[in-house]
Amino acid sequence: MIRIIADTTCALPIELTRSWNIHVMPQIIIFGEETFRDDTELDTAAFLEKLRASPVLPKTAAPPPALYTPVLKDMLARGDTILILVPSGDVSGTLRSAQVAAQDFPGAPIHIVDTRSIAGMLGAAVLLAGRWVKQGKPIGEILAGLEELKPLQRTYFVVDTLEYLHKGGRIGGAKRLVGEMLQVKPILRISDGHVEPYEQQRTRKRALRRLLELVAAECPKGEGSFLCIMQADAMDIAKELADGLKGQMGVKEIPIYELPPAIVTHGGPGTVAAGFFSKLVS
């Protein structure tokens, strides 16, 4: 049997991953001397409360290899082939942690895939892999399919404030000050596995309107686009975006995923994102 291991940066609801028999590893959130697993010890709501009260940005860490080891040992003992899907190695240390853990099992059928994505499109890759496993596809075919997804991924983010990008060292203090004076709202995207600026809008309203335009222009119509909306403390806006896109994109429902703490650390509260594949997949 092929077993899939993901982690919380895939942003999928835990009930969904459980129903697909997907094992999800936690990211580690560090506030000063305190550390928390973001699967059982710190959910997004509690994280946001601590984040707003913190004078400094919390740190994040990938799941350590020691967390992978017992999971791998148990699956291998059952005779499983293991497929580990991780966020882009450019933005997370999860890839390295999984690789280190796998070294304890030389020759074992453990396949680690750097999806070159994060959040909703990592989640889409996890769900597609789960679908292919249920369809009985061999591991080689699944791995090839995952490679084909990489250039098709599109993710755009709108952040509510430059504060967290500044705290994380992604912009300087002067640029933050000027940006806030001008009410600049940056749109970011994930490109080839790393986060980069895409464009800036003068207001949040314009940035969100532009986000809709980008989706309408680049996302194919139909369920196979795996279009999703992601949000952090911005559910009302996320629902408006999803409702506004349903008719345009020819889908009955657009899932809305809550961004996990490891991502909100950098985007901050109010972050809204859209993710999709640039052509229909099945």
C-alpha positions as CSV (number, residue, x, y, z in Angstrom):
1,M,0.0,0.0,0.0
2,I,1.2,3.5,-0.7
3,R,0.9,5.8,2.3
4,I,1.1,9.6,2.0
5,I,2.8,11.9,4.6
6,A,2.2,15.7,4.4
7,D,2.6,18.5,6.9
8,T,0.4,21.3,8.2
9,T,1.6,23.8,5.6
10,C,-0.7,22.0,3.1
11,A,-3.5,24.0,4.9
12,L,-6.0,21.1,4.5
13,P,-8.6,20.6,7.3
14,I,-7.5,17.7,9.6
15,E,-10.9,16.0,9.0
16,L,-10.2,15.9,5.3
17,T,-6.7,14.5,5.6
18,R,-7.9,11.8,8.0
19,S,-10.7,10.8,5.6
20,W,-8.0,10.3,3.0
21,N,-5.7,8.3,5.4
22,I,-3.0,11.0,5.0
23,H,-0.6,11.4,7.9
24,V,0.1,15.1,8.6
25,M,3.3,16.3,10.4
26,P,3.3,19.5,12.5
27,Q,5.4,22.6,12.0
28,I,6.9,24.1,15.1
29,I,6.1,27.6,16.3
30,I,8.5,29.4,18.6
31,F,7.5,32.3,20.8
32,G,10.6,33.2,22.9
33,E,11.3,30.2,25.1
34,E,8.0,28.5,24.3
35,T,7.6,26.0,21.5
36,F,4.3,24.7,20.1
37,R,3.3,22.0,17.6
38,D,0.7,23.6,15.3
39,D,-1.4,20.4,15.0
40,T,-2.3,19.7,18.6
41,E,-0.9,22.6,20.7
42,L,-1.5,25.8,18.8
43,D,-4.3,26.4,16.3
44,T,-4.5,29.4,14.0
45,A,-6.9,31.3,16.3
46,A,-4.7,30.9,19.4
47,F,-1.6,31.7,17.2
48,L,-3.1,35.0,16.0
49,E,-3.9,36.1,19.5
50,K,-0.3,35.5,20.6
51,L,1.1,37.0,17.4
52,R,-0.7,40.3,17.9
53,A,0.6,40.6,21.4
54,S,4.2,39.7,20.6
55,P,6.7,42.6,20.1
56,V,8.8,40.4,17.9
57,L,8.0,37.9,15.1
58,P,7.8,34.3,16.3
59,K,10.1,31.8,14.7
60,T,9.1,28.7,12.8
61,A,10.8,25.4,12.5
62,A,10.2,22.3,10.3
63,P,9.1,19.1,12.0
64,P,12.4,17.6,13.3
65,P,13.5,14.2,11.8
66,A,12.8,12.6,15.1
67,L,9.1,13.2,14.5
68,Y,9.2,11.4,11.2
69,T,11.2,8.4,12.4
70,P,8.5,6.5,14.3
71,V,5.9,7.2,11.6
72,L,8.3,5.8,8.9
73,K,9.2,2.8,11.0
74,D,5.5,1.9,11.6
75,M,4.6,2.3,7.9
76,L,7.5,0.3,6.7
77,A,6.8,-2.5,9.2
78,R,3.4,-2.8,7.6
79,G,5.0,-3.2,4.2
80,D,3.9,0.2,2.9
81,T,5.5,2.3,0.2
82,I,5.8,5.9,1.6
83,L,5.3,9.1,-0.4
84,I,6.2,12.3,1.5
85,L,5.0,15.6,0.0
86,V,6.7,18.6,1.4
87,P,6.5,22.4,0.8
88,S,9.1,24.1,-1.4
89,G,12.6,23.6,0.0
90,D,13.2,27.3,-0.8
91,V,10.8,28.4,1.9
92,S,10.8,25.6,4.4
93,G,13.2,23.2,6.1
94,T,10.7,20.3,5.9
95,L,12.4,18.8,2.9
96,R,15.7,18.5,4.7
97,S,14.0,17.1,7.8
98,A,12.3,14.4,5.8
99,Q,15.5,13.5,3.9
100,V,17.5,13.2,7.2
101,A,14.8,10.9,8.7
102,A,14.8,8.8,5.6
103,Q,18.5,8.2,5.9
104,D,17.8,5.9,8.8
105,F,16.1,3.5,6.5
106,P,18.5,2.9,3.6
107,G,17.0,1.1,0.7
108,A,13.4,1.5,2.0
109,P,10.7,2.5,-0.4
110,I,10.5,6.2,0.7
111,H,9.9,8.8,-1.9
112,I,10.2,12.5,-1.0
113,V,8.8,15.1,-3.3
114,D,9.6,18.8,-3.1
115,T,6.3,20.1,-4.5
116,R,7.7,23.6,-5.1
117,S,4.5,24.9,-3.5
118,I,2.9,25.7,-0.2
119,A,-0.5,26.1,1.3
120,G,-3.5,25.4,-1.0
121,M,-1.5,24.1,-4.0
122,L,0.5,21.8,-1.8
123,G,-2.8,20.7,-0.5
124,A,-4.1,20.1,-4.1
125,A,-1.0,18.0,-4.8
126,V,-1.7,16.0,-1.6
127,L,-5.3,15.4,-2.6
128,L,-4.4,14.4,-6.2
129,A,-1.8,12.0,-4.9
130,G,-4.4,10.5,-2.6
131,R,-6.8,10.2,-5.5
132,W,-4.2,8.4,-7.6
133,V,-3.4,6.0,-4.8
134,K,-7.1,5.1,-4.4
135,Q,-7.2,4.6,-8.2
136,G,-4.4,2.0,-7.8
137,K,-1.8,3.9,-9.8
138,P,1.8,2.6,-9.3
139,I,4.2,4.9,-7.4
140,G,6.2,5.6,-10.6
141,E,3.1,7.0,-12.3
142,I,2.2,9.1,-9.2
143,L,5.7,10.6,-9.0
144,A,5.6,11.5,-12.7
145,G,2.1,13.1,-12.2
146,L,3.4,15.2,-9.3
147,E,6.3,16.4,-11.5
148,E,3.9,17.5,-14.1
149,L,1.9,19.6,-11.6
150,K,4.9,21.8,-10.6
151,P,4.9,24.2,-13.6
152,L,1.1,24.5,-13.5
153,Q,0.8,25.9,-9.9
154,R,-0.3,29.4,-9.4
155,T,-0.7,31.1,-6.0
156,Y,-1.3,34.9,-5.4
157,F,-1.3,36.5,-1.9
158,V,-2.6,39.8,-0.7
159,V,-1.3,40.9,2.7
160,D,-3.2,43.5,4.9
161,T,0.0,45.1,6.3
162,L,3.7,45.3,5.6
163,E,4.4,44.9,9.3
164,Y,5.0,41.2,9.2
165,L,7.1,41.3,6.0
166,H,9.2,43.9,7.7
167,K,9.6,41.9,10.9
168,G,10.6,38.9,8.9
169,G,13.3,40.9,7.2
170,R,11.7,40.8,3.7
171,I,11.4,44.6,3.5
172,G,13.3,47.4,5.2
173,G,12.0,49.9,7.7
174,A,12.0,52.8,5.3
175,K,10.0,50.9,2.7
176,R,7.6,49.8,5.3
177,L,7.0,53.4,6.4
178,V,6.6,54.7,2.9
179,G,4.3,51.8,2.0
180,E,2.1,52.4,5.0
181,M,1.9,56.1,4.3
182,L,0.8,55.4,0.7
183,Q,-1.5,52.5,1.8
184,V,0.4,50.2,-0.5
185,K,-0.9,46.7,-0.6
186,P,1.5,44.3,-2.2
187,I,0.4,41.2,-4.1
188,L,2.8,38.4,-3.8
189,R,3.1,35.1,-5.7
190,I,4.8,31.8,-5.4
191,S,7.1,31.3,-8.4
192,D,9.2,28.2,-8.9
193,G,9.0,27.5,-5.2
194,H,9.8,30.8,-3.7
195,V,7.8,33.9,-2.7
196,E,8.3,37.0,-4.8
197,P,6.6,40.4,-5.2
198,Y,4.2,40.5,-8.1
199,E,2.8,44.0,-8.1
200,Q,1.4,46.7,-5.7
201,Q,-2.0,48.3,-5.4
202,R,-2.8,51.6,-3.6
203,T,-5.6,50.1,-1.5
204,R,-6.6,46.8,-0.1
205,K,-9.9,47.0,-2.1
206,R,-7.9,47.4,-5.4
207,A,-5.6,44.6,-4.4
208,L,-8.5,42.2,-3.8
209,R,-10.1,43.3,-7.1
210,R,-6.8,42.6,-8.9
211,L,-6.6,39.2,-7.3
212,L,-10.0,38.3,-8.8
213,E,-8.8,39.6,-12.2
214,L,-5.7,37.4,-12.0
215,V,-7.7,34.3,-11.2
216,A,-10.2,35.0,-14.0
217,A,-7.4,35.5,-16.5
218,E,-5.2,32.6,-15.6
219,C,-7.5,29.9,-14.1
220,P,-9.2,27.5,-16.4
221,K,-12.9,26.9,-15.8
222,G,-13.9,23.7,-14.2
223,E,-13.4,21.5,-11.1
224,G,-10.0,20.3,-12.4
225,S,-8.4,23.7,-11.8
226,F,-8.4,22.9,-8.0
227,L,-9.1,26.6,-7.4
228,C,-9.1,27.4,-3.7
229,I,-9.1,30.5,-1.5
230,M,-6.9,30.8,1.6
231,Q,-7.2,33.2,4.5
232,A,-5.9,34.2,7.9
233,D,-8.4,36.0,10.0
234,A,-10.2,37.2,6.9
235,M,-13.1,34.7,6.4
236,D,-15.7,37.3,5.4
237,I,-13.4,38.6,2.6
238,A,-12.5,35.0,1.5
239,K,-16.2,34.1,1.3
240,E,-16.8,37.2,-0.9
241,L,-14.0,36.2,-3.2
242,A,-15.2,32.6,-3.5
243,D,-18.8,33.7,-4.1
244,G,-17.6,36.2,-6.7
245,L,-15.7,33.5,-8.6
246,K,-18.1,30.6,-8.6
247,G,-20.1,31.7,-11.5
248,Q,-17.2,33.0,-13.5
249,M,-15.2,29.8,-13.1
250,G,-18.0,27.3,-13.6
251,V,-17.8,25.6,-10.2
252,K,-20.4,24.9,-7.5
253,E,-18.0,25.3,-4.6
254,I,-14.6,26.8,-4.0
255,P,-12.9,25.5,-0.8
256,I,-11.7,28.1,1.7
257,Y,-8.7,27.0,3.7
258,E,-7.4,28.6,6.9
259,L,-3.7,29.4,6.5
260,P,-1.5,27.7,9.2
261,P,0.6,29.5,11.7
262,A,3.9,28.9,9.8
263,I,2.6,30.8,6.9
264,V,0.7,33.5,8.8
265,T,4.0,34.3,10.6
266,H,5.2,35.9,7.4
267,G,2.0,37.2,5.9
268,G,0.2,38.3,9.0
269,P,-3.5,38.5,9.9
270,G,-5.7,39.6,7.0
271,T,-3.8,37.6,4.4
272,V,-5.9,36.4,1.6
273,A,-4.7,34.1,-1.2
274,A,-6.0,32.2,-4.3
275,G,-4.4,29.1,-5.7
276,F,-5.1,27.0,-8.8
277,F,-3.6,25.0,-11.6
278,S,-3.2,26.8,-15.0
279,K,-4.8,23.9,-16.8
280,L,-7.3,21.3,-15.7
281,V,-5.9,18.1,-14.1
282,S,-7.5,14.9,-13.0
